[in-house]
Amino acid sequence: MSFDLQLAGKRVVVTGGTQGIGAAVVEQLSTLGARVVATARSEPKRAVAHVHYVAADMSTADGVGKAVEAAGHHLGGIDILINVVGGSSAPAGGFARLDDAEWAKALDLNLMSSVRMDRALLPAMIAQRSGVILHVTSIQRMLPLHDSTIAYAAAKAALSTYSKALSKEVTPKGVRVIRVSPGWVETDASIDFLGGIAANAGTDYEGAKQMVMDALGGIPLGRPAKPSEVADLIAFLVSPRAESISGTEYTIDGGTVPTS
Ligand SMILES: NC(=O)c1ccc[n+]([C@@H]2O[C@H](COP(=O)([O-])OP(=O)(O)OC[C@H]3O[C@@H](n4cnc5c(N)ncnc54)[C@H](OP(=O)(O)O)[C@@H]3O)[C@@H](O)[C@H]2O)c1
């Protein structure tokens, strides 16, 4: 028996679509026959055939405007918006290292990128009485780390609350709004990061991996998730097969969060 996700021909925008989870989502949806526009600041190292890439800084209103215009031009409308972009480059050292500029950076990238994209693209979805918006949050919204990611964790918590509120407003108008909350995902960036930890601690890659899992309080599954596993979950959630799902957050963390 086939399990067709019915994504062929769907018009999809993926933010942060050239690396990590976003790149895996772009690849998966494109393989399933969706028409995909992906945004990032730089060109992808491995471009997926038939995907249109837009260079735009999604942490600014101008960048979002550019992405929206390009999506309209290339897709002629939208069915699915997947807001993946996010992250943190804040310095370590706790609250005192986070000045107003660091807070603004965290909020612009992790919250306002989605708020601005949704605000621009929702009117068309509401007019056609169908659409899906997905927000990628993080388990840090409920399990925050304090060394360098206080602002990131708070921004993801705000994103989650915003997403829930939005779902209440627009689900009755035909637009589903969903969240996916990953724990540690073994992206290329995190593989590079572990290389640095391993070198500093005089251990190998597996030793560094164990150190990070210990810092998270352990991962019962014994390993981080793969980007493709997060992409599989997202592909199902944005597909018509998940039509009765809205306003909910799906955690994918191998059991890291000890409650809920
Ligand atoms: N990896 C994890 O363990 C993990 C855990 C929980 C949640 N998450 C969340 O999952 C999402 C994806 O994370 P990831 O680790 O897969 O990301 P990643 O590997 O660091 O890739 C980030 C993507 O976003 C783009 N990007 C970054 N800043 C941008 C900006 N200002 N404007 C436009 N594009 C930008 C990057 O391309 P350019 O650099 O070329 O712009 C790249 O395509 C994020 O929201 C993150 O918070 C990740």
The ligand as an SDF file (V2000), in Angstrom:
LIG
                    3D

 48 52  0  0  0  0  0  0  0  0999 V2000
   20.6370   21.8830   14.7690 N   0  0  0  0  0  0  0  0  0  0  0  0
   20.0480   21.7040   15.9450 C   0  0  0  0  0  0  0  0  0  0  0  0
   20.5270   20.9280   16.8030 O   0  0  0  0  0  0  0  0  0  0  0  0
   18.7530   22.4320   16.2590 C   0  0  0  0  0  0  0  0  0  0  0  0
   18.0950   22.1310   17.4690 C   0  0  0  0  0  0  0  0  0  0  0  0
   16.8910   22.7780   17.7630 C   0  0  0  0  0  0  0  0  0  0  0  0
   16.3730   23.6980   16.8800 C   0  0  0  0  0  0  0  0  0  0  0  0
   17.0490   23.9850   15.7230 N   0  0  0  0  0  0  0  0  0  0  0  0
   16.4340   24.9820   14.8410 C   0  0  0  0  0  0  0  0  0  0  0  0
   16.3110   24.4330   13.5360 O   0  0  0  0  0  0  0  0  0  0  0  0
   16.4720   25.4630   12.5790 C   0  0  0  0  0  0  0  0  0  0  0  0
   17.5660   25.0530   11.5980 C   0  0  0  0  0  0  0  0  0  0  0  0
   18.7670   24.8560   12.3220 O   0  0  0  0  0  0  0  0  0  0  0  0
   20.0400   24.1330   11.6560 P   0  0  0  0  0  0  0  0  0  0  0  0
   20.9670   23.8120   12.7760 O   0  0  0  0  0  0  0  0  0  0  0  0
   19.5940   23.1060   10.7200 O   0  0  0  0  0  0  0  0  0  0  0  0
   20.6450   25.3850   10.8460 O   0  0  0  0  0  0  0  0  0  0  0  0
   22.0310   25.5480   10.0630 P   0  0  0  0  0  0  0  0  0  0  0  0
   22.5900   24.2060    9.6920 O   0  0  0  0  0  0  0  0  0  0  0  0
   22.8700   26.4900   10.8580 O   0  0  0  0  0  0  0  0  0  0  0  0
   21.5440   26.2810    8.7370 O   0  0  0  0  0  0  0  0  0  0  0  0
   20.9440   27.5380    8.8330 C   0  0  0  0  0  0  0  0  0  0  0  0
   20.3020   27.8950    7.5060 C   0  0  0  0  0  0  0  0  0  0  0  0
   19.7020   29.1860    7.6250 O   0  0  0  0  0  0  0  0  0  0  0  0
   20.3800   30.1260    6.7720 C   0  0  0  0  0  0  0  0  0  0  0  0
   20.4670   31.3930    7.4960 N   0  0  0  0  0  0  0  0  0  0  0  0
   21.1140   31.6470    8.6560 C   0  0  0  0  0  0  0  0  0  0  0  0
   20.9770   32.9520    8.9940 N   0  0  0  0  0  0  0  0  0  0  0  0
   20.2100   33.5140    8.0250 C   0  0  0  0  0  0  0  0  0  0  0  0
   19.7190   34.8140    7.7990 C   0  0  0  0  0  0  0  0  0  0  0  0
   19.9890   35.8400    8.6300 N   0  0  0  0  0  0  0  0  0  0  0  0
   18.9530   35.0410    6.7010 N   0  0  0  0  0  0  0  0  0  0  0  0
   18.6840   34.0350    5.8230 C   0  0  0  0  0  0  0  0  0  0  0  0
   19.1200   32.7780    5.9870 N   0  0  0  0  0  0  0  0  0  0  0  0
   19.8820   32.5280    7.0710 C   0  0  0  0  0  0  0  0  0  0  0  0
   21.7250   29.4810    6.4560 C   0  0  0  0  0  0  0  0  0  0  0  0
   22.2820   29.9230    5.2370 O   0  0  0  0  0  0  0  0  0  0  0  0
   23.2250   31.2500    5.1850 P   0  0  0  0  0  0  0  0  0  0  0  0
   24.2160   31.1230    6.3050 O   0  0  0  0  0  0  0  0  0  0  0  0
   23.8390   31.2170    3.8200 O   0  0  0  0  0  0  0  0  0  0  0  0
   22.3100   32.4130    5.3630 O   0  0  0  0  0  0  0  0  0  0  0  0
   21.3110   28.0110    6.3730 C   0  0  0  0  0  0  0  0  0  0  0  0
   20.6640   27.7260    5.1460 O   0  0  0  0  0  0  0  0  0  0  0  0
   16.7720   26.7440   13.3500 C   0  0  0  0  0  0  0  0  0  0  0  0
   15.5910   27.4650   13.5420 O   0  0  0  0  0  0  0  0  0  0  0  0
   17.2920   26.2200   14.6700 C   0  0  0  0  0  0  0  0  0  0  0  0
   17.0880   27.1430   15.7150 O   0  0  0  0  0  0  0  0  0  0  0  0
   18.2210   23.3760   15.3840 C   0  0  0  0  0  0  0  0  0  0  0  0
  1  2  1  0
  2  3  2  0
  2  4  1  0
  4  5  1  0
  4 48  2  0
  5  6  2  0
  6  7  1  0
  7  8  2  0
  8  9  1  0
  8 48  1  0
  9 10  1  0
  9 46  1  0
 10 11  1  0
 11 12  1  0
 11 44  1  0
 12 13  1  0
 13 14  1  0
 14 15  2  0
 14 16  1  0
 14 17  1  0
 17 18  1  0
 18 19  2  0
 18 20  1  0
 18 21  1  0
 21 22  1  0
 22 23  1  0
 23 24  1  0
 23 42  1  0
 24 25  1  0
 25 26  1  0
 25 36  1  0
 26 27  1  0
 26 35  1  0
 27 28  2  0
 28 29  1  0
 29 30  1  0
 29 35  2  0
 30 31  1  0
 30 32  2  0
 32 33  1  0
 33 34  2  0
 34 35  1  0
 36 37  1  0
 36 42  1  0
 37 38  1  0
 38 39  2  0
 38 40  1  0
 38 41  1  0
 42 43  1  0
 44 45  1  0
 44 46  1  0
 46 47  1  0
M  CHG  2   8   1  16  -1
M  END
$$$$
